[in-house]
Amino acid sequence: MTIARLGKMLAVWAVLAAAFLVVSASAESKARIVRLSEVQGTVQIDRTAGDGFDKAFINLPVVEGSRVKTGKDGRAEVEFEDGSALRLAPGSEVDFIRLALGDDGQKLSTVRLVSGTVYANLHPKNAHDKDKTGDQFLLNFARESVTVSEAAHFRVELADAKATLAVFKGKLSATSPSGQFDVAEKHSATIDLANDDLANDDPAKKDTFVIAKNYETDPSDAWDRQQTDYHDRYASAGGSIISSPYGYGMSDLNYYGSFMTVPGYGNVWQPYFLGANWSPFQDGGWAFYPGAGYMWVSGYPWGWMPYNYGNWAFAPGFGWVWQPGYWNSWNGIPRAVNPPVRTKVPTAPVSGHRTVMVGLGLAANPAPGAPRRLTINPGSAGFGVPRGSVRHLDRLAKTMDRTSRPVVVSSAPPVRATAPTTGFGTSPTLTSTRGGTSTGTAPMGSPHRSAAPPPPRPH
């Protein structure tokens, strides 16, 4: 064997070994990716790309090290794999310090509240199973931390020299420089942060906390409740029989479309308001993430799971449908099966870090404001329709199928708090103002789509 041939063989083996290491590292990766599921008004995100904060859009991936902050008119929600949610009120900032998997597959999340107010509605997996290690969620603020090992719904407000922790459901275990304390359901804790620094010099001057058997209402409580009701209503509706280990995005799938059985394609999902020439890849954008490169981000409010798991398939007579599956891998670029000849399947940019828009691009929800009317056009697939804002999308879709004309509907105005924010009460009195056809029950599904038993909500 010549030296030149031996060198070529060694080079080939080196390439194969490197490829094997990359595949192995990917298969054993314990990094997690969660979803920016709601954006209203001014919201910014730092994707750890080295460019600082940039404008945020729905469906942007949130990775370990990401930071999200809202302006005075901004609100945001981050949805975790099991359907748990962390919501940012106006003027808030959070750091996602840790998004990882434990040795037993449990999800380990650590989030730091930098400023403002956050709501957390969490339901960790295996919380009551003594034989399995459950998910762990840790929320840090100032020198304090809240550990969540069981289902809980709570609010943390960080302002001036104090922090307020209000528990709506469940119970929490909090830790401060003065020790550990528990906060029960419908109770609150007010923590004086002014003594944090003094506690380091003089143990007798530790921070103080007061437990109350009620909690003070907040202007954003009604919005948080509205988002919680949306998820509770639609997470297990719509007739899905997919055996997904994930719950994030399921509410949006059931609100903006429905599942059906297509011969040769199985149980699939399709959005409402489709046109003959609609393609799932026509509106969205490319966002850059260090270590992963460019990821496709859908501009549709339901556009999470259909673009990161399973594949899109073109079924003659039905159009584009999403086939659930491939749950063991997260796709940064969506998969397409049997696309029509002229379909432009997403191709990532070859260079650069800037966000690249495609078609209508990425749409952020409008800032809270006066009630308005929406015009839903054929072929829009729900683009620009805020979630939960319009009643009976399935019925409107049937109307559009018959007429092929745009549908004008009233959308719900933002929820507002009418209770004074200085009063205490175990059940805050809050009202929401809704207009026209904006309220109602979950969609019932189009007549040609089969209704199957809904899947259980992940816990």
Buried (B, 14 or more C-beta within 10 A) or exposed (E): EEEEEEEEEEEEEEEEEEEEEEEEEEEEEEEBBBBBBBBBBBBBBBBBBEEEBBEBBBBBBBBBBBBBBBBEBBBBBBBBBBBBBBBBBBBBBBBBBBBBBEEEEBBBBBBBBBBBBBBBBBBBBBBEEEEEBBBBBBBBBBBBBBEBBBBBBBBBBBEEEBBBBBBBEBBBBBBBBBEEBEBEBBBBBBBBBEBBEBBEEEEEBBBBBEEBEBBBBBBBBBBBBBBBEBBEBBBBBBBBBBEBEBBBBBBBBBBBBBBBEBEEBBBBBBBBBBBEEBBBBBBBBBBBBEEBBBBBBBBBBBBBBBBBBBBBBBBEEBBBBBBBBEBEEBBBBBBBEEBEEEBEEBEEEEEEBEBBBBBBBBBBBBBBEEBEEBEBBBBBBBBBBBBBBBBBBBBBBBEBBEEEEEBEBBBBBBBEBEBEEEEEEEEBEBEBEBBBBBBEEBBBBBEEBEEBEBBEBBB
